[in-house]
Amino acid sequence: MDGFLPSKHGFAFTNTWPSQPAVVLPTPFGDLRLGNAAGGLCGGMVFAAMDYFLDGREPASDRPPAGDPRYKFIVCRLIDSWHVPAGVAQYYQWMSLPDGDKTRTVLGREVIVERGLGWRTVRVQWPQIKKDLDRGLPVPLGVVTVASRNPTDLALNHQVLAYAYETSGSHLTVRVYDPNRGRRDDTSIELDTSAPAKPIVITHNLGLGQKPVRGFFRVAYTPRKPG
């Protein structure tokens, strides 16, 4: 199987949808209303694109209307991508964490009391992501964009599909398919991995407007056969 490439295996349309019925997810914090489809179906498009890729098929080029089986499939995969309840809890935990490690001085020594998003992204998540990418397997990523303890802000986060990477010293570039950008092969997330205990600067050209990327993690994925 050839490697995933957004220009070939991504959806030909972007993650913009007309106003359609809301998606409501049950979570440990109560029902999470994701607004309506006009707010985006990024996780569903990421999972569905991965499904089509693994099935050896290219996704249809036209945007499916509400009620179409292909639209229903994307919405179902959106719900799957949140991996309720564990996945939602992970997004919430990461939203609540500091960017860098939290330390405290005890008996004159600095002790780490909580790992931040930099450490968790670089030292915990990236090795797992890299392992799959080295096998030629794309990896769905949960992208945390906000610092908040408000559960309603969960919907402000994002999902993309990592398919390749490059390194130059401690500089890491992760190539991703972003449903907000469509079939563009130049979309990426970049970071310096040399000092993960401190807040790390992550640059990107995702379709997020002015939102930052605070960190990212590997999303649990189980393939489904597209209809």
KELUMGU-590163 format. One record per residue (C-alpha): residue number from 0; chain; x, y, z; residue in one letter. Coordinates in steps of 0.25 Angstrom, whole numbers. Each point is the difference from the previous one (the first is absolute). Layout:
% KELUMGU-590163
i: NUM&ch: A&x: X&y: Y&z: Z&aa: A $
...
//
This chain:
% KELUMGU-590163
i: 0&ch: A&x: 0&y: 0&z: 0&aa: M $
i: 1&ch: A&x: 5&y: 14&z: -4&aa: D $
i: 2&ch: A&x: 2&y: 10&z: 12&aa: G $
i: 3&ch: A&x: -11&y: 9&z: 3&aa: F $
i: 4&ch: A&x: 0&y: 14&z: -6&aa: L $
i: 5&ch: A&x: -11&y: 10&z: 2&aa: P $
i: 6&ch: A&x: 0&y: 4&z: -15&aa: S $
i: 7&ch: A&x: -4&y: -14&z: -3&aa: K $
i: 8&ch: A&x: -7&y: -6&z: 12&aa: H $
i: 9&ch: A&x: -6&y: 12&z: 7&aa: G $
i: 10&ch: A&x: -14&y: 5&z: -3&aa: F $
i: 11&ch: A&x: -1&y: 9&z: -12&aa: A $
i: 12&ch: A&x: -9&y: 9&z: 9&aa: F $
i: 13&ch: A&x: 4&y: 8&z: 12&aa: T $
i: 14&ch: A&x: -6&y: -1&z: 14&aa: N $
i: 15&ch: A&x: -11&y: 10&z: -2&aa: T $
i: 16&ch: A&x: -14&y: -5&z: 1&aa: W $
i: 17&ch: A&x: -14&y: 7&z: -1&aa: P $
i: 18&ch: A&x: -8&y: 1&z: 13&aa: S $
i: 19&ch: A&x: -5&y: -14&z: 3&aa: Q $
i: 20&ch: A&x: -5&y: -7&z: 13&aa: P $
i: 21&ch: A&x: 10&y: 1&z: 12&aa: A $
i: 22&ch: A&x: 8&y: -12&z: 4&aa: V $
i: 23&ch: A&x: -2&y: -3&z: 15&aa: V $
i: 24&ch: A&x: 11&y: -9&z: 7&aa: L $
i: 25&ch: A&x: -2&y: -5&z: 14&aa: P $
i: 26&ch: A&x: 12&y: 3&z: 8&aa: T $
i: 27&ch: A&x: 4&y: -2&z: 15&aa: P $
i: 28&ch: A&x: -3&y: 15&z: 1&aa: F $
i: 29&ch: A&x: -14&y: -1&z: -6&aa: G $
i: 30&ch: A&x: -5&y: 1&z: -14&aa: D $
i: 31&ch: A&x: 10&y: 7&z: -9&aa: L $
i: 32&ch: A&x: -7&y: 8&z: -11&aa: R $
i: 33&ch: A&x: 9&y: 2&z: -12&aa: L $
i: 34&ch: A&x: -9&y: 10&z: -6&aa: G $
i: 35&ch: A&x: -4&y: -3&z: -14&aa: N $
i: 36&ch: A&x: 7&y: -6&z: -12&aa: A $
i: 37&ch: A&x: 4&y: 15&z: -3&aa: A $
i: 38&ch: A&x: 10&y: -1&z: 11&aa: G $
i: 39&ch: A&x: 8&y: -11&z: -7&aa: G $
i: 40&ch: A&x: 1&y: -15&z: 0&aa: L $
i: 41&ch: A&x: 15&y: -1&z: 0&aa: C $
i: 42&ch: A&x: 1&y: -13&z: 8&aa: G $
i: 43&ch: A&x: -10&y: -7&z: -9&aa: G $
i: 44&ch: A&x: 8&y: 5&z: -12&aa: M $
i: 45&ch: A&x: 13&y: -5&z: 5&aa: V $
i: 46&ch: A&x: -5&y: -13&z: 4&aa: F $
i: 47&ch: A&x: -8&y: -2&z: -13&aa: A $
i: 48&ch: A&x: 12&y: 4&z: -8&aa: A $
i: 49&ch: A&x: 8&y: -11&z: 7&aa: M $
i: 50&ch: A&x: -11&y: -10&z: -2&aa: D $
i: 51&ch: A&x: 0&y: 3&z: -15&aa: Y $
i: 52&ch: A&x: 16&y: -1&z: -1&aa: F $
i: 53&ch: A&x: 0&y: -13&z: 8&aa: L $
i: 54&ch: A&x: -11&y: -6&z: -9&aa: D $
i: 55&ch: A&x: 8&y: 4&z: -13&aa: G $
i: 56&ch: A&x: -10&y: 10&z: -4&aa: R $
i: 57&ch: A&x: 0&y: 15&z: -3&aa: E $
i: 58&ch: A&x: -12&y: 8&z: 7&aa: P $
i: 59&ch: A&x: -11&y: 6&z: -9&aa: A $
i: 60&ch: A&x: 4&y: 13&z: -5&aa: S $
i: 61&ch: A&x: -14&y: 7&z: 2&aa: D $
i: 62&ch: A&x: -5&y: 5&z: 14&aa: R $
i: 63&ch: A&x: -11&y: -9&z: 5&aa: P $
i: 64&ch: A&x: -13&y: 6&z: 4&aa: P $
i: 65&ch: A&x: -7&y: -3&z: 13&aa: A $
i: 66&ch: A&x: -7&y: -13&z: 0&aa: G $
i: 67&ch: A&x: 10&y: -6&z: -10&aa: D $
i: 68&ch: A&x: 6&y: -13&z: 5&aa: P $
i: 69&ch: A&x: 14&y: 6&z: -2&aa: R $
i: 70&ch: A&x: -3&y: 12&z: 9&aa: Y $
i: 71&ch: A&x: -6&y: -9&z: 10&aa: K $
i: 72&ch: A&x: 13&y: -8&z: 0&aa: F $
i: 73&ch: A&x: 8&y: 13&z: 2&aa: I $
i: 74&ch: A&x: -9&y: 4&z: 12&aa: V $
i: 75&ch: A&x: 1&y: -14&z: 6&aa: C $
i: 76&ch: A&x: 15&y: 0&z: -2&aa: R $
i: 77&ch: A&x: 1&y: 14&z: 7&aa: L $
i: 78&ch: A&x: -7&y: -7&z: 12&aa: I $
i: 79&ch: A&x: 10&y: -11&z: 0&aa: D $
i: 80&ch: A&x: 12&y: 10&z: -1&aa: S $
i: 81&ch: A&x: -4&y: 5&z: 14&aa: W $
i: 82&ch: A&x: 1&y: -14&z: 6&aa: H $
i: 83&ch: A&x: -10&y: 3&z: 11&aa: V $
i: 84&ch: A&x: 3&y: 0&z: 12&aa: P $
i: 85&ch: A&x: 15&y: -2&z: 0&aa: A $
i: 86&ch: A&x: 3&y: 9&z: -12&aa: G $
i: 87&ch: A&x: -8&y: 12&z: 5&aa: V $
i: 88&ch: A&x: 6&y: -2&z: 13&aa: A $
i: 89&ch: A&x: 14&y: 1&z: -6&aa: Q $
i: 90&ch: A&x: -3&y: 13&z: -8&aa: Y $
i: 91&ch: A&x: -6&y: 6&z: 13&aa: Y $
i: 92&ch: A&x: 13&y: -4&z: 8&aa: Q $
i: 93&ch: A&x: 9&y: 6&z: -10&aa: W $
i: 94&ch: A&x: -8&y: 13&z: -1&aa: M $
i: 95&ch: A&x: 2&y: 1&z: 15&aa: S $
i: 96&ch: A&x: 15&y: -3&z: 0&aa: L $
i: 97&ch: A&x: 11&y: 11&z: 0&aa: P $
i: 98&ch: A&x: 8&y: 1&z: -12&aa: D $
i: 99&ch: A&x: 13&y: -3&z: 7&aa: G $
i: 100&ch: A&x: 3&y: -9&z: 12&aa: D $
i: 101&ch: A&x: -5&y: 5&z: 13&aa: K $
i: 102&ch: A&x: 11&y: 0&z: 11&aa: T $
i: 103&ch: A&x: 1&y: 3&z: 15&aa: R $
i: 104&ch: A&x: 12&y: 2&z: 9&aa: T $
i: 105&ch: A&x: 1&y: -11&z: 11&aa: V $
i: 106&ch: A&x: 11&y: 1&z: 10&aa: L $
i: 107&ch: A&x: 8&y: 8&z: -10&aa: G $
i: 108&ch: A&x: -2&y: -9&z: -12&aa: R $
i: 109&ch: A&x: -9&y: 3&z: -12&aa: E $
i: 110&ch: A&x: -10&y: -12&z: -1&aa: V $
i: 111&ch: A&x: -9&y: -2&z: -12&aa: I $
i: 112&ch: A&x: -15&y: -1&z: 5&aa: V $
i: 113&ch: A&x: -7&y: 0&z: -13&aa: E $
i: 114&ch: A&x: 5&y: -3&z: -15&aa: R $
i: 115&ch: A&x: -4&y: 11&z: -10&aa: G $
i: 116&ch: A&x: -5&y: -1&z: -14&aa: L $
i: 117&ch: A&x: 14&y: 1&z: -6&aa: G $
i: 118&ch: A&x: 5&y: -12&z: 8&aa: W $
i: 119&ch: A&x: -12&y: -8&z: -3&aa: R $
i: 120&ch: A&x: 0&y: 3&z: -15&aa: T $
i: 121&ch: A&x: 15&y: -2&z: -2&aa: V $
i: 122&ch: A&x: 4&y: -11&z: 9&aa: R $
i: 123&ch: A&x: -13&y: -8&z: 1&aa: V $
i: 124&ch: A&x: -9&y: 2&z: -12&aa: Q $
i: 125&ch: A&x: 11&y: 3&z: -11&aa: W $
i: 126&ch: A&x: 7&y: -14&z: 2&aa: P $
i: 127&ch: A&x: -13&y: -7&z: -2&aa: Q $
i: 128&ch: A&x: -4&y: 8&z: -12&aa: I $
i: 129&ch: A&x: 14&y: -1&z: -7&aa: K $
i: 130&ch: A&x: -1&y: -15&z: 2&aa: K $
i: 131&ch: A&x: -13&y: -1&z: -9&aa: D $
i: 132&ch: A&x: 5&y: 10&z: -10&aa: L $
i: 133&ch: A&x: 13&y: -8&z: -1&aa: D $
i: 134&ch: A&x: -9&y: -12&z: -4&aa: R $
i: 135&ch: A&x: -7&y: 9&z: -11&aa: G $
i: 136&ch: A&x: -13&y: 1&z: 9&aa: L $
i: 137&ch: A&x: -6&y: 14&z: 1&aa: P $
i: 138&ch: A&x: -4&y: 4&z: 14&aa: V $
i: 139&ch: A&x: -12&y: 8&z: 4&aa: P $
i: 140&ch: A&x: 4&y: 11&z: 10&aa: L $
i: 141&ch: A&x: -8&y: 8&z: 10&aa: G $
i: 142&ch: A&x: 5&y: 14&z: 0&aa: V $
i: 143&ch: A&x: -2&y: 8&z: 12&aa: V $
i: 144&ch: A&x: -2&y: 15&z: -2&aa: T $
i: 145&ch: A&x: -6&y: 6&z: 13&aa: V $
i: 146&ch: A&x: 4&y: 1&z: 14&aa: A $
i: 147&ch: A&x: -13&y: -2&z: 8&aa: S $
i: 148&ch: A&x: -7&y: -7&z: 10&aa: R $
i: 149&ch: A&x: -14&y: 2&z: -6&aa: N $
i: 150&ch: A&x: -5&y: -12&z: -6&aa: P $
i: 151&ch: A&x: -8&y: 7&z: -11&aa: T $
i: 152&ch: A&x: 14&y: 5&z: -6&aa: D $
i: 153&ch: A&x: 3&y: -15&z: -4&aa: L $
i: 154&ch: A&x: -6&y: 3&z: -13&aa: A $
i: 155&ch: A&x: 10&y: 11&z: -3&aa: L $
i: 156&ch: A&x: 11&y: -11&z: -2&aa: N $
i: 157&ch: A&x: 3&y: -6&z: -13&aa: H $
i: 158&ch: A&x: 4&y: -13&z: -7&aa: Q $
i: 159&ch: A&x: 10&y: -3&z: -11&aa: V $
i: 160&ch: A&x: 7&y: -12&z: -7&aa: L $
i: 161&ch: A&x: 15&y: -1&z: 1&aa: A $
i: 162&ch: A&x: 6&y: -8&z: -12&aa: Y $
i: 163&ch: A&x: 15&y: 4&z: 0&aa: A $
i: 164&ch: A&x: 10&y: 7&z: 7&aa: Y $
i: 165&ch: A&x: 14&y: 6&z: -1&aa: E $
i: 166&ch: A&x: 11&y: 4&z: 10&aa: T $
i: 167&ch: A&x: 12&y: 9&z: 0&aa: S $
i: 168&ch: A&x: 7&y: -1&z: 13&aa: G $
i: 169&ch: A&x: -10&y: 3&z: 11&aa: S $
i: 170&ch: A&x: -10&y: 6&z: -10&aa: H $
i: 171&ch: A&x: -12&y: -8&z: -4&aa: L $
i: 172&ch: A&x: -10&y: 2&z: -11&aa: T $
i: 173&ch: A&x: -12&y: -9&z: 0&aa: V $
i: 174&ch: A&x: -8&y: 0&z: -13&aa: R $
i: 175&ch: A&x: -15&y: -1&z: 1&aa: V $
i: 176&ch: A&x: -13&y: -1&z: -7&aa: Y $
i: 177&ch: A&x: -8&y: 11&z: 6&aa: D $
i: 178&ch: A&x: -15&y: 0&z: -5&aa: P $
i: 179&ch: A&x: -1&y: 15&z: 2&aa: N $
i: 180&ch: A&x: 11&y: 2&z: -11&aa: R $
i: 181&ch: A&x: -5&y: -11&z: -10&aa: G $
i: 182&ch: A&x: 9&y: -7&z: -9&aa: R $
i: 183&ch: A&x: 13&y: 8&z: 3&aa: R $
i: 184&ch: A&x: 13&y: -8&z: 2&aa: D $
i: 185&ch: A&x: 7&y: 12&z: 6&aa: D $
i: 186&ch: A&x: -7&y: 0&z: 14&aa: T $
i: 187&ch: A&x: 8&y: -3&z: 12&aa: S $
i: 188&ch: A&x: 3&y: 2&z: 15&aa: I $
i: 189&ch: A&x: 14&y: 3&z: 4&aa: E $
i: 190&ch: A&x: 7&y: 1&z: 13&aa: L $
i: 191&ch: A&x: 14&y: -1&z: 7&aa: D $
i: 192&ch: A&x: 1&y: -13&z: 8&aa: T $
i: 193&ch: A&x: 13&y: 4&z: 8&aa: S $
i: 194&ch: A&x: -7&y: 6&z: 13&aa: A $
i: 195&ch: A&x: -13&y: -7&z: 2&aa: P $
i: 196&ch: A&x: -1&y: 3&z: 15&aa: A $
i: 197&ch: A&x: -1&y: 15&z: -4&aa: K $
i: 198&ch: A&x: -12&y: 6&z: -7&aa: P $
i: 199&ch: A&x: 3&y: -4&z: -15&aa: I $
i: 200&ch: A&x: -3&y: 9&z: -12&aa: V $
i: 201&ch: A&x: -9&y: -8&z: -10&aa: I $
i: 202&ch: A&x: -2&y: 7&z: -13&aa: T $
i: 203&ch: A&x: -9&y: -4&z: -11&aa: H $
i: 204&ch: A&x: -8&y: 3&z: -12&aa: N $
i: 205&ch: A&x: -13&y: -7&z: 4&aa: L $
i: 206&ch: A&x: -13&y: 6&z: -4&aa: G $
i: 207&ch: A&x: -2&y: 5&z: 14&aa: L $
i: 208&ch: A&x: 0&y: 15&z: -2&aa: G $
i: 209&ch: A&x: 8&y: 6&z: 12&aa: Q $
i: 210&ch: A&x: -2&y: -12&z: 9&aa: K $
i: 211&ch: A&x: 13&y: -6&z: 6&aa: P $
i: 212&ch: A&x: 4&y: -14&z: 0&aa: V $
i: 213&ch: A&x: 4&y: -3&z: 15&aa: R $
i: 214&ch: A&x: 3&y: -15&z: -2&aa: G $
i: 215&ch: A&x: -5&y: -13&z: -8&aa: F $
i: 216&ch: A&x: -3&y: -14&z: 4&aa: F $
i: 217&ch: A&x: -2&y: -13&z: -8&aa: R $
i: 218&ch: A&x: -15&y: -3&z: -1&aa: V $
i: 219&ch: A&x: -5&y: -14&z: 2&aa: A $
i: 220&ch: A&x: -5&y: -5&z: -14&aa: Y $
i: 221&ch: A&x: -7&y: -13&z: -4&aa: T $
i: 222&ch: A&x: -3&y: -1&z: -15&aa: P $
i: 223&ch: A&x: -14&y: -1&z: -6&aa: R $
i: 224&ch: A&x: -3&y: -4&z: -14&aa: K $
i: 225&ch: A&x: -6&y: 12&z: -8&aa: P $
i: 226&ch: A&x: -14&y: -2&z: -6&aa: G $
//
